[in-house]
Structures are given as structure tokens and as C-alpha cells.
Amino acid sequence: MRMVGRYALHEPPLGEGSFGEVYEADDTRLPRRVAVKLLHARHAVNPKVKARFHRELEAACRVAHENVIQVIDVGEEPALGLYYVMELVRGTPLSDLLVGDPFSWARIQPIARQIASALEAIHDAGIVHRDLKPGNVMLVDRGDRGELVKLLDFGIAWVEQLDDEQREDLTGTEMVVGTPAYMSPEQTYMRADRERLRLVVDRRSDLYSLGTILYEMAAGHRPFGGDHIELVLAHRQTEAVPLHRVGGVEVPRPFCDLVERLMAKRPEDRFPDAGSVLAALDAMEQSQTAATRTAQRRSPTESIAQTELRTAMGEGTLAAAIDEELDLAAGFRRPLWPLGVLAAVAVSVGVFFAWPYLAGAPDEPSSATTELASAAAPDDRGGRAAIAEPAAPEAEPAPSPVEAVEAAPAPVEDAPAAAADAGPEETAPAEPAPTTATLQISTDPPGSAVTIDGNDKGVTPLNLEVDASSRQTVELTLTQAGYKDRKVPIRLDPSLAGSVIVVREEMKKRGRSGGGGAPTGGSRDPFEDL
């Protein structure tokens, strides 16, 4: 074991990055395990850098939030250099779970909210993380309570300055800070170029990085691909394919719009702060919860009401149904007078049809009743004779009401014959559902050859129909003399059938290097520490 201050480091390190190594360690003063990040010695040469490091980590020590790793201590060891101590969190990095399959909306929603909440906490403390990526988001399984998000690593964070103090940090003027796949456009410039272009890396840069993480979770892949230089240029100039046009994505449209705003190229077009992102996510969740509750209570309740009403009418117990508690909407009681009117109508109809039975007459006349009807026919004087007993003793007695009902033919039996006479109803044939999507491909400059699986499709600009009847991934290859080949994967899905997928790519000249105007003449690679 090596000692760093009062902490005994366990070998080997838990992880290593460009700025330092992280060790599990024992606190020799308290019975606890911690994580110690030991920065590389080259970052502690400049006394201004050391002073700034202490200021930034002291600010991180003041952040107390369940979604932010707790920074416990910060110090410097003469033989080993600068270090800081954090709580030891055992979980799974989000990067280990992003294996190419889209996350479900049910899982994205709580993770997105917790990351935004963590950013709000550190931003309120004046800290900009500058390296928000899946590898710095730890997920801790809490069983029935769900996953807990922990935002890690303040190694390259810095405190926003309100004065004109020279901004010395752990990087030089010829180094780009961050992880290329998740950097904001303004982060892709070296510090000297940012000052020349008046670009500022502030809390809105962290929001852009949040947008790229949410995009990858929803789509199953990053918004941009390529090497470091291609990624940098894509973040600066290329618009990501909107989430709602990516196959396999199952998130609400408002969430797609939220991610698109987070990934706006200009900082002023993004959300102003993490609190605004949280408010948007909360509004989205409340809207979905309200819609779910409405759907859950409306359909079953209406079905129960209709069933009970039909049963009550069939059994002649409508009054009992009226007395039942059939609240058709939560929070209020319906008025009873419509059901009273309905009861009166039902009773009247029942009396009308039941009257022959109550009067002792059957529904269908027998031979005896026919003779009685004849006896009641008009006489020669225009009047009616009184109904007398049947004269013929051999006449059959009239059947009882029950027998008459059973003997009466059902009038509805004629309905099928009438329907058959009318002939089959003619219906217009349904239009077949679309099975293709349109790829609208353009490049800058135009004239790039487009191939799919080795088959030539033409040159840009080009509209191309592709099969979207099943889930598949097609890879476009764009080639042009003097420019690097571009490979663009397109995920297709039946939900994209009939839609237009816009593909806009900037072709990169061969042999191009640099990263935002790096000085020439033996300058070091600005991306060597990424």
C-alpha cells in the first residue's frame, strides 16, 4: 500500500484517465473506504494551476446532493502530487450499459431527471463539470427503489469566475478539454481560439453533453461517429438526425424536442440552465401521468356502468341500479335526474309490453281468441256487440299467458332474410400501408457518390427509397475525390415507413488536421490528452 495523506491506497487502481488514476483506499482515521484520485505530476508544475485546483475542489466539497459524488478531502502529497478524496460508490457506469440497443422510455425518464438534478446542484455551486459522459455517470441498484444516479469526477471541472481573473486551469492554451463524442461545440476549440472567437464554456456546455447522452440512450447509438477530428467538426457544424426519425426510438415527441434543444449549436439556443430542463421533464411526466390515469379510469368505468344498466333493465330492477354508486369521473358525483327520467321511460315501456299479460291476454291469438274477436266485430247498426262466451262447446280453451309467449314466433327471425335480400354491403378496398422510407441525402460539397452495400445509387443531392418494412441498419458510403470517405449508418424500422429521413454530411478534405485553428510549426497535437 501507498500512503496519500491519511489514506492508504489499494493496488491496482480502479481506473486511469488522462488526468490521473483512481484508487480504492482506507481512511486511517475513520473506519470507511473511500476513492482517491491522484492527478498526474505534470498537472502540478504551475503554482497557479495548483491554486486553482484547490479552489475548484473546495467548491465541490460544498455540494451535498444525492446524485453528486461527495468530495470529502483535497490535498497535495510532496512525493505524489495533487489528489482529492471522494465517497466510494459501487455501481455500474452508464457506458457499460450502452451496448447498441435503445433504452426504454421508462428507464430513460428517471435517469435523465437525476442527471439534470445533479447538474443543477453543481451549477448552483458555480461549478462547470466539462466532462459529462456516460463513463462519469454511475448507476447504483437500490432494488425496489430503482436506480440511483451518481455524477462522478471533478478532475477537469472549474469554477465560473465573475471577475477578470486570468483563467488558469489544468489545461494549456493548446489543449482541448473533454471527451470528443460528448463535447459541446464551444469546447472543441482550444482556449486561445475560444478567447479569439469570444466563446465561453459555461453551464450550457454541460447541458449540450447531457443532450448527447440522452440521444445515445434513446437511439442506441451516438449522434455522431468518426475519429477525433471528425467528431469535433460534426459537433461544430452537423445537425444530428432528429430522434423522432431514428428507427427503434420509443420516446415521447416532447422528449425528442427537448434533446434537440439541448444539442443546439449555439449556447443561447439551448436551455438556460439545468433547472429549466428539470421543469420540462417534470411537465412531461405530469402530462403522461394525467393521460394514463384518464385512460385507466374512463374505459373500465364506462363498461361497468353500461353492464349494470343493461342488467338492471333486463331484470326490472332499474331502481336498484339508480341507487348504485356509479361515479363516472373521480372527484364529483353525477346528477341523478337523468337516470330518473330513464327509469320512468323504462317502466313505461315495460308496462306497455307487459299489459297483455297483466290483463290476462296472450301475445299471439289462438283459435279461441280469434272467435272472440269475431264476436266483437261491428254489427249491422254500426255499433259493437258485447263479447260473449264462445258458443261452440268444442272450441279449445285459450292458452295461458306463458303458453302464448312460448308459442309466439320471434319476429326477429325475419331479419336475416331481409339482410340477405339487401345483398352484401360494398366497401372500398383499404389502401396498402407504405413499406418504404425516403432518404434525402446531401453533402457539402455536393457530388459525392452514394453506395449501399457496394451498390451504386447515384450522386448527391439524392432522394433514395429504402425498404422500411422490418428493422434493419443500412450503411451509406459517401465518396468524393479529394475527400475522406464517409460511412453513415441508418437504422430503419416499420414506424419510419412513409417518412423522409434527412442525411446531411460535410465531406472532409484528405490530410486535414488541427482542431479549430491550431498554430502551425511544430505545435503539439491538441487532442493528445482526450
C-alpha positions as CSV (number, residue, x, y, z in Angstrom):
1,M,0.0,0.0,0.0
2,R,1.0,3.6,-0.6
3,M,0.0,6.4,1.7
4,V,-1.5,9.6,0.4
5,G,-2.1,11.9,3.3
6,R,-4.1,9.8,5.8
7,Y,-5.3,7.4,3.1
8,A,-3.8,4.0,2.3
9,L,-4.2,3.2,-1.4
10,H,-5.0,-0.3,-2.7
11,E,-3.3,-1.5,-5.8
12,P,-4.0,-1.8,-8.6
13,P,-6.0,1.4,-9.4
14,L,-9.7,1.2,-10.1
15,G,-9.3,3.2,-13.2
16,E,-7.0,5.5,-15.1
17,G,-7.6,8.6,-17.3
18,S,-5.6,11.3,-19.0
19,F,-5.6,13.4,-15.8
20,G,-4.9,10.8,-13.2
21,E,-5.6,7.5,-11.5
22,V,-8.4,6.5,-9.1
23,Y,-7.7,4.1,-6.2
24,E,-9.8,2.5,-3.6
25,A,-8.3,3.5,-0.2
26,D,-8.8,3.1,3.5
27,D,-9.2,6.2,5.7
28,T,-6.8,5.6,8.6
29,R,-8.7,8.0,10.9
30,L,-12.2,6.8,10.3
31,P,-13.5,3.2,9.6
32,R,-14.5,3.7,6.0
33,R,-13.4,3.0,2.4
34,V,-13.0,5.9,0.0
35,A,-11.9,6.6,-3.5
36,V,-8.8,8.7,-4.1
37,K,-8.0,10.4,-7.4
38,L,-4.3,11.1,-7.8
39,L,-3.5,13.6,-10.5
40,H,-0.5,13.1,-12.8
41,A,2.6,15.1,-11.7
42,R,2.7,17.2,-14.9
43,H,-0.5,19.0,-13.8
44,A,1.1,20.3,-10.6
45,V,4.0,22.2,-12.1
46,N,2.4,25.6,-12.3
47,P,1.6,27.1,-8.9
48,K,-1.4,28.9,-10.4
49,V,-2.7,25.5,-11.5
50,K,-2.3,24.1,-8.0
51,A,-4.1,27.1,-6.5
52,R,-7.0,26.8,-9.0
53,F,-7.2,23.0,-8.4
54,H,-7.7,23.6,-4.7
55,R,-10.4,26.3,-5.3
56,E,-12.3,24.1,-7.7
57,L,-12.3,21.0,-5.4
58,E,-13.1,23.0,-2.3
59,A,-16.2,24.2,-4.2
60,A,-17.0,20.6,-5.0
61,C,-16.7,19.7,-1.3
62,R,-19.6,22.1,-0.6
63,V,-22.0,20.3,-2.9
64,A,-24.3,18.0,-0.9
65,H,-26.7,16.2,-3.3
66,E,-27.7,12.5,-3.5
67,N,-26.9,12.4,-7.3
68,V,-23.5,14.0,-7.0
69,I,-20.4,12.1,-5.7
70,Q,-19.4,13.6,-2.4
71,V,-15.9,15.1,-2.4
72,I,-14.5,14.6,1.1
73,D,-11.0,16.0,1.0
74,V,-8.4,17.6,-1.2
75,G,-4.7,17.9,-0.7
76,E,-1.2,17.6,-2.1
77,E,1.5,15.0,-1.3
78,P,5.0,16.2,-2.0
79,A,6.1,12.9,-3.5
80,L,2.9,12.1,-5.4
81,G,1.3,15.4,-6.2
82,L,-2.3,16.7,-6.1
83,Y,-5.2,14.4,-5.0
84,Y,-8.8,14.5,-3.9
85,V,-10.9,12.1,-2.0
86,M,-14.5,11.0,-2.8
87,E,-17.0,8.7,-1.4
88,L,-16.7,5.2,-2.7
89,V,-19.6,4.2,-4.9
90,R,-20.2,0.7,-6.1
91,G,-22.4,0.5,-9.2
92,T,-22.4,0.2,-13.0
93,P,-21.1,3.0,-15.3
94,L,-23.8,4.1,-17.8
95,S,-21.2,3.5,-20.5
96,D,-21.2,-0.3,-19.8
97,L,-25.0,-0.4,-20.5
98,L,-24.9,1.5,-23.8
99,V,-24.3,-1.5,-26.0
100,G,-26.3,-0.6,-29.1
101,D,-29.9,-1.1,-28.0
102,P,-32.2,1.8,-27.3
103,F,-33.3,2.2,-23.7
104,S,-37.0,2.1,-22.8
105,W,-38.7,5.3,-22.0
106,A,-39.5,4.0,-18.5
107,R,-35.8,3.7,-17.9
108,I,-34.6,6.9,-19.6
109,Q,-37.0,9.2,-17.7
110,P,-35.6,8.7,-14.2
111,I,-32.0,8.7,-15.3
112,A,-32.5,11.9,-17.3
113,R,-34.1,13.6,-14.4
114,Q,-31.4,12.6,-11.9
115,I,-28.6,13.7,-14.2
116,A,-30.3,17.1,-14.7
117,S,-30.8,17.4,-10.9
118,A,-27.1,16.7,-10.3
119,L,-26.1,19.4,-12.9
120,E,-28.4,21.8,-11.2
121,A,-26.7,21.2,-7.9
122,I,-23.1,21.7,-9.1
123,H,-24.1,24.7,-11.3
124,D,-25.7,26.3,-8.3
125,A,-22.3,25.9,-6.6
126,G,-20.7,27.7,-9.6
127,I,-19.1,24.5,-10.9
128,V,-19.0,23.5,-14.6
129,H,-18.2,19.8,-15.0
130,R,-16.8,20.0,-18.6
131,D,-16.5,16.2,-18.9
132,L,-20.1,14.9,-18.6
133,K,-20.2,11.5,-20.4
134,P,-21.6,8.0,-19.7
135,G,-18.4,6.9,-18.1
136,N,-18.9,9.6,-15.4
137,V,-22.5,8.6,-14.7
138,M,-22.7,5.7,-12.2
139,L,-25.9,3.7,-11.7
140,V,-26.4,2.2,-8.3
141,D,-29.1,-0.6,-8.0
142,R,-31.3,0.1,-4.9
143,G,-33.7,-2.8,-5.5
144,D,-37.4,-1.7,-5.2
145,R,-36.4,1.9,-5.0
146,G,-34.9,1.9,-8.5
147,E,-31.6,3.1,-9.8
148,L,-29.7,5.9,-8.2
149,V,-27.6,8.1,-10.4
150,K,-24.2,9.4,-9.2
151,L,-22.3,12.1,-11.2
152,L,-18.6,11.4,-10.8
153,D,-15.2,13.0,-11.4
154,F,-14.4,16.7,-10.9
155,G,-10.9,16.3,-12.3
156,I,-11.3,18.9,-15.0
157,A,-14.2,20.9,-13.5
158,W,-13.8,24.6,-13.0
159,V,-15.5,27.3,-11.1
160,E,-17.2,30.1,-13.1
161,Q,-15.4,33.4,-12.5
162,L,-17.3,36.7,-12.3
163,D,-14.2,38.9,-12.3
164,D,-11.4,39.4,-14.8
165,E,-9.1,36.9,-13.1
166,Q,-6.8,35.1,-15.6
167,R,-8.4,31.7,-16.0
168,E,-5.6,29.2,-15.4
169,D,-6.8,25.6,-15.3
170,L,-5.4,22.1,-15.7
171,T,-5.0,22.6,-19.4
172,G,-2.8,24.8,-21.6
173,T,-3.7,27.1,-24.4
174,E,-3.1,24.3,-27.0
175,M,-5.2,21.6,-25.4
176,V,-8.9,20.8,-25.9
177,V,-10.7,19.7,-22.7
178,G,-13.3,17.0,-22.7
179,T,-14.4,13.7,-24.4
180,P,-14.8,14.3,-28.2
181,A,-18.1,12.3,-28.5
182,Y,-19.8,14.4,-25.9
183,M,-18.2,17.8,-26.1
184,S,-20.2,21.0,-26.8
185,P,-19.2,22.9,-30.0
186,E,-17.5,25.6,-27.9
187,Q,-15.4,23.0,-26.1
188,T,-13.9,21.8,-29.3
189,Y,-11.9,24.9,-29.7
190,M,-8.6,25.4,-27.9
191,R,-8.6,28.0,-25.2
192,A,-6.6,30.5,-27.3
193,D,-9.2,30.2,-30.1
194,R,-12.1,30.5,-27.7
195,E,-10.8,33.8,-26.5
196,R,-10.2,35.0,-30.0
197,L,-13.8,33.9,-31.1
198,R,-15.3,35.1,-27.8
199,L,-16.6,31.7,-26.9
200,V,-17.3,30.7,-23.3
201,V,-17.5,27.2,-21.8
202,D,-20.2,27.5,-19.2
203,R,-23.0,25.5,-17.7
204,R,-24.8,25.4,-21.1
205,S,-21.8,23.3,-22.3
206,D,-22.8,20.6,-19.7
207,L,-26.4,20.8,-21.0
208,Y,-25.1,20.0,-24.5
209,S,-23.3,17.0,-23.2
210,L,-26.4,15.9,-21.4
211,G,-28.3,16.1,-24.7
212,T,-25.7,13.8,-26.4
213,I,-26.1,11.2,-23.5
214,L,-29.9,11.3,-23.7
215,Y,-29.7,10.9,-27.5
216,E,-27.5,7.8,-27.2
217,M,-29.8,6.3,-24.6
218,A,-32.9,6.8,-26.8
219,A,-31.4,6.0,-30.2
220,G,-29.0,3.2,-29.2
221,H,-26.0,5.0,-30.8
222,R,-24.2,8.3,-30.5
223,P,-25.4,11.3,-32.5
224,F,-22.1,11.5,-34.4
225,G,-19.4,9.0,-35.4
226,G,-15.8,9.1,-36.7
227,D,-12.4,9.9,-35.4
228,H,-11.5,12.8,-33.1
229,I,-11.2,15.4,-35.8
230,E,-14.5,14.2,-37.5
231,L,-16.3,14.3,-34.2
232,V,-15.1,17.8,-33.4
233,L,-16.2,19.1,-36.8
234,A,-19.5,17.3,-36.5
235,H,-20.3,18.9,-33.1
236,R,-19.5,22.3,-34.7
237,Q,-21.3,22.0,-38.0
238,T,-23.5,18.9,-38.4
239,E,-27.1,18.6,-37.1
240,A,-27.9,15.2,-35.6
241,V,-30.7,13.2,-37.2
242,P,-33.8,14.1,-35.1
243,L,-34.7,11.4,-32.6
244,H,-38.2,11.0,-33.9
245,R,-36.8,9.9,-37.2
246,V,-34.5,7.3,-35.8
247,G,-35.7,3.7,-36.1
248,G,-36.4,1.8,-32.8
249,V,-36.9,5.0,-30.8
250,E,-39.8,4.8,-28.4
251,V,-39.9,8.1,-26.5
252,P,-42.5,10.9,-26.5
253,R,-42.2,13.6,-29.1
254,P,-41.7,16.3,-26.4
255,F,-38.6,14.4,-25.2
256,C,-37.2,14.4,-28.8
257,D,-37.7,18.2,-28.9
258,L,-36.0,18.6,-25.6
259,V,-32.9,16.7,-26.8
260,E,-32.8,18.7,-30.0
261,R,-32.8,21.9,-28.0
262,L,-30.1,20.7,-25.6
263,M,-27.9,19.9,-28.6
264,A,-28.3,23.3,-30.3
265,K,-25.0,24.5,-31.8
266,R,-25.4,28.0,-30.3
267,P,-25.4,28.1,-26.4
268,E,-28.1,30.8,-26.4
269,D,-30.4,28.4,-28.3
270,R,-30.2,25.8,-25.5
271,F,-32.0,25.7,-22.2
272,P,-30.6,28.5,-19.9
273,D,-29.9,26.2,-17.0
274,A,-30.5,22.7,-15.7
275,G,-33.5,23.8,-13.6
276,S,-35.3,24.6,-16.9
277,V,-34.5,21.1,-18.1
278,L,-35.9,19.6,-14.9
279,A,-39.1,21.7,-15.3
280,A,-39.5,20.4,-18.8
281,L,-39.0,16.8,-17.7
282,D,-41.4,17.2,-14.8
283,A,-44.1,18.7,-17.1
284,M,-43.7,15.8,-19.5
285,E,-44.1,13.3,-16.7
286,Q,-47.1,15.0,-15.2
287,S,-48.8,15.2,-18.6
288,Q,-48.2,11.5,-19.2
289,T,-49.4,10.5,-15.7
290,A,-52.6,12.5,-16.2
291,A,-53.2,10.9,-19.6
292,T,-52.6,7.4,-18.1
293,R,-55.0,8.0,-15.2
294,T,-57.7,9.3,-17.6
295,A,-57.3,6.3,-19.8
296,Q,-57.3,3.8,-16.9
297,R,-60.4,5.2,-15.2
298,R,-62.6,6.1,-18.2
299,S,-62.8,2.9,-20.2
300,P,-63.4,0.4,-17.4
301,T,-65.8,2.7,-15.5
302,E,-68.0,3.2,-18.6
303,S,-68.0,-0.5,-19.3
304,I,-69.1,-1.3,-15.7
305,A,-71.9,1.4,-15.9
306,Q,-73.2,0.0,-19.2
307,T,-73.2,-3.6,-18.0
308,E,-75.0,-2.8,-14.7
309,L,-77.6,-0.6,-16.5
310,R,-78.4,-3.4,-19.0
311,T,-78.7,-5.9,-16.3
312,A,-81.0,-3.7,-14.2
313,M,-83.3,-3.1,-17.2
314,G,-83.4,-6.8,-18.1
315,E,-84.3,-7.8,-14.5
316,G,-86.7,-4.9,-13.9
317,T,-84.5,-3.6,-11.1
318,L,-83.6,-0.2,-12.6
319,A,-84.3,1.4,-9.3
320,A,-81.6,-0.6,-7.7
321,A,-79.1,0.5,-10.4
322,I,-80.0,4.1,-9.8
323,D,-79.1,3.7,-6.1
324,E,-75.7,2.2,-7.0
325,E,-72.6,4.3,-6.7
326,L,-71.7,4.6,-10.4
327,D,-69.3,7.6,-10.4
328,L,-68.2,8.1,-14.0
329,A,-65.5,10.5,-13.1
330,A,-63.3,10.9,-10.0
331,G,-63.9,13.8,-7.7
332,F,-67.6,14.5,-8.3
333,R,-71.0,12.8,-8.2
334,R,-73.2,12.8,-11.3
335,P,-76.7,14.2,-11.0
336,L,-79.5,11.6,-10.6
337,W,-82.3,13.2,-12.6
338,P,-81.2,11.8,-16.0
339,L,-81.3,8.3,-14.5
340,G,-84.8,9.1,-13.0
341,V,-86.1,10.1,-16.5
342,L,-84.5,6.9,-17.9
343,A,-86.2,4.9,-15.2
344,A,-89.6,6.4,-16.0
345,V,-89.2,5.7,-19.7
346,A,-88.1,2.1,-19.0
347,V,-91.0,1.5,-16.6
348,S,-93.5,2.9,-19.2
349,V,-92.0,0.6,-21.9
350,G,-92.2,-2.3,-19.5
351,V,-95.8,-1.7,-18.7
352,F,-96.7,-1.3,-22.4
353,F,-95.3,-4.7,-23.3
354,A,-96.4,-6.4,-20.1
355,W,-100.0,-5.1,-20.3
356,P,-101.4,-8.0,-22.3
357,Y,-100.1,-10.4,-19.6
358,L,-101.4,-8.3,-16.8
359,A,-104.8,-8.2,-18.5
360,G,-104.8,-12.0,-18.9
361,A,-104.5,-11.9,-22.8
362,P,-101.8,-13.8,-24.7
363,D,-99.4,-12.1,-27.2
364,E,-100.4,-14.3,-30.1
365,P,-104.2,-15.1,-30.7
366,S,-105.2,-18.7,-30.6
367,S,-108.3,-20.1,-32.5
368,A,-110.5,-19.3,-29.4
369,T,-109.3,-15.7,-29.2
370,T,-110.0,-15.4,-33.0
371,E,-113.6,-16.4,-32.4
372,L,-113.8,-13.9,-29.6
373,A,-112.5,-11.1,-31.8
374,S,-115.1,-12.1,-34.5
375,A,-117.8,-11.8,-31.9
376,A,-116.7,-8.3,-31.2
377,A,-116.9,-7.2,-34.8
378,P,-119.2,-4.3,-35.7
379,D,-122.9,-5.2,-36.0
380,D,-125.3,-4.0,-38.8
381,R,-126.2,-0.9,-36.8
382,G,-122.6,0.3,-36.7
383,G,-122.1,-0.5,-33.1
384,R,-120.2,-3.2,-31.3
385,A,-121.7,-6.2,-29.7
386,A,-120.6,-7.3,-26.2
387,I,-118.1,-10.1,-26.1
388,A,-119.9,-13.3,-25.0
389,E,-118.7,-16.7,-24.1
390,P,-117.8,-18.9,-27.1
391,A,-121.0,-20.7,-28.4
392,A,-119.2,-23.8,-29.6
393,P,-118.5,-26.2,-26.8
394,E,-115.8,-27.9,-28.8
395,A,-113.6,-24.8,-29.0
396,E,-110.2,-25.1,-27.4
397,P,-109.7,-23.0,-24.3
398,A,-107.3,-20.1,-24.6
399,P,-103.7,-20.9,-23.6
400,S,-102.2,-19.3,-20.5
401,P,-100.0,-16.2,-21.0
402,V,-96.9,-18.3,-20.5
403,E,-98.0,-20.8,-23.2
404,A,-98.9,-18.0,-25.5
405,V,-95.4,-16.4,-25.2
406,E,-93.7,-19.8,-25.8
407,A,-95.9,-20.4,-28.9
408,A,-95.5,-17.0,-30.4
409,P,-92.9,-16.8,-33.3
410,A,-90.0,-14.5,-32.7
411,P,-90.3,-11.5,-35.1
412,V,-86.5,-11.1,-35.3
413,E,-86.2,-14.3,-37.3
414,D,-87.2,-12.4,-40.4
415,A,-84.2,-10.0,-40.0
416,P,-81.5,-12.3,-41.6
417,A,-83.8,-12.8,-44.6
418,A,-84.2,-9.1,-45.1
419,A,-80.4,-8.6,-44.8
420,A,-79.9,-11.4,-47.3
421,D,-82.2,-9.7,-49.8
422,A,-80.3,-6.4,-49.4
423,G,-77.1,-8.2,-50.7
424,P,-73.6,-7.7,-49.3
425,E,-72.5,-4.1,-48.5
426,E,-69.9,-2.8,-50.8
427,T,-66.8,-1.4,-49.1
428,A,-63.9,0.5,-50.7
429,P,-60.6,-1.6,-50.6
430,A,-58.1,-0.3,-48.0
431,E,-55.0,1.4,-49.3
432,P,-51.9,-0.7,-48.6
433,A,-49.7,0.7,-45.9
434,P,-46.3,2.2,-47.1
435,T,-43.3,0.0,-46.7
436,T,-40.5,2.3,-47.8
437,A,-38.9,5.5,-46.4
438,T,-37.2,8.2,-48.4
439,L,-33.5,9.1,-47.7
440,Q,-32.9,12.7,-48.6
441,I,-29.1,12.8,-48.9
442,S,-27.0,15.9,-49.4
443,T,-23.3,16.6,-48.9
444,D,-21.1,19.7,-48.7
445,P,-19.7,19.9,-51.3
446,P,-22.3,18.1,-53.5
447,G,-21.4,15.5,-56.0
448,S,-20.5,12.6,-53.6
449,A,-21.1,9.1,-54.9
450,V,-23.6,7.2,-52.7
451,T,-23.4,3.4,-52.3
452,I,-25.3,0.9,-50.2
453,D,-23.7,-2.5,-49.6
454,G,-21.5,-1.9,-52.6
455,N,-24.3,-0.9,-54.9
456,D,-24.1,2.5,-56.6
457,K,-27.2,4.6,-56.0
458,G,-26.1,7.9,-57.6
459,V,-24.5,11.2,-56.5
460,T,-25.7,13.9,-54.0
461,P,-28.1,15.6,-53.8
462,L,-30.2,12.4,-54.0
463,N,-33.6,11.1,-52.9
464,L,-33.4,7.4,-52.3
465,E,-36.2,4.9,-51.5
466,V,-35.2,2.2,-48.9
467,D,-37.2,-0.7,-47.5
468,A,-38.5,0.0,-44.0
469,S,-40.8,-2.9,-43.6
470,S,-38.6,-4.5,-41.0
471,R,-35.9,-3.5,-38.5
472,Q,-32.5,-3.2,-40.2
473,T,-29.5,-1.0,-40.4
474,V,-28.2,0.2,-43.8
475,E,-24.9,1.9,-44.2
476,L,-24.4,4.7,-46.7
477,T,-20.9,5.2,-48.1
478,L,-20.2,8.6,-49.4
479,T,-17.1,9.1,-51.6
480,Q,-15.7,12.0,-53.5
481,A,-12.2,12.7,-55.0
482,G,-10.0,14.6,-52.6
483,Y,-12.2,13.9,-49.6
484,K,-12.3,11.3,-46.9
485,D,-14.9,8.5,-47.3
486,R,-17.9,8.9,-45.0
487,K,-19.9,6.0,-43.6
488,V,-23.3,6.8,-42.3
489,P,-25.4,4.0,-40.6
490,I,-29.2,4.5,-40.9
491,R,-31.4,2.4,-38.5
492,L,-34.7,1.6,-40.2
493,D,-37.9,0.5,-38.6
494,P,-41.6,-0.1,-39.8
495,S,-42.5,3.1,-37.9
496,L,-40.4,5.1,-40.4
497,A,-42.3,3.8,-43.4
498,G,-43.7,6.7,-45.4
499,S,-41.4,9.3,-43.7
500,V,-38.4,11.3,-45.0
501,I,-35.1,10.8,-43.3
502,V,-32.7,13.7,-43.9
503,V,-29.0,12.9,-44.2
504,R,-26.7,15.9,-44.4
505,E,-22.9,15.3,-44.3
506,E,-19.9,17.6,-44.6
507,M,-17.1,15.9,-46.6
508,K,-13.6,16.4,-45.0
509,K,-10.6,17.0,-47.2
510,R,-7.9,14.4,-47.1
511,G,-4.9,15.3,-45.0
512,R,-6.7,17.9,-43.0
513,S,-5.6,18.2,-39.4
514,G,-5.9,20.6,-36.4
515,G,-8.8,21.4,-34.3
516,G,-10.0,25.0,-34.5
517,G,-7.0,26.8,-35.8
518,A,-4.1,25.2,-34.0
519,P,-0.9,27.1,-34.6
520,T,1.4,25.5,-37.1
521,G,5.1,24.9,-37.0
522,G,5.7,22.0,-34.6
523,S,2.7,22.5,-32.4
524,R,1.7,19.5,-30.3
525,D,-1.4,17.5,-31.1
526,P,-4.3,19.4,-29.3
527,F,-6.2,16.1,-28.8
528,E,-3.4,14.0,-27.3
529,D,-5.0,14.1,-23.8
530,L,-8.5,13.3,-24.9
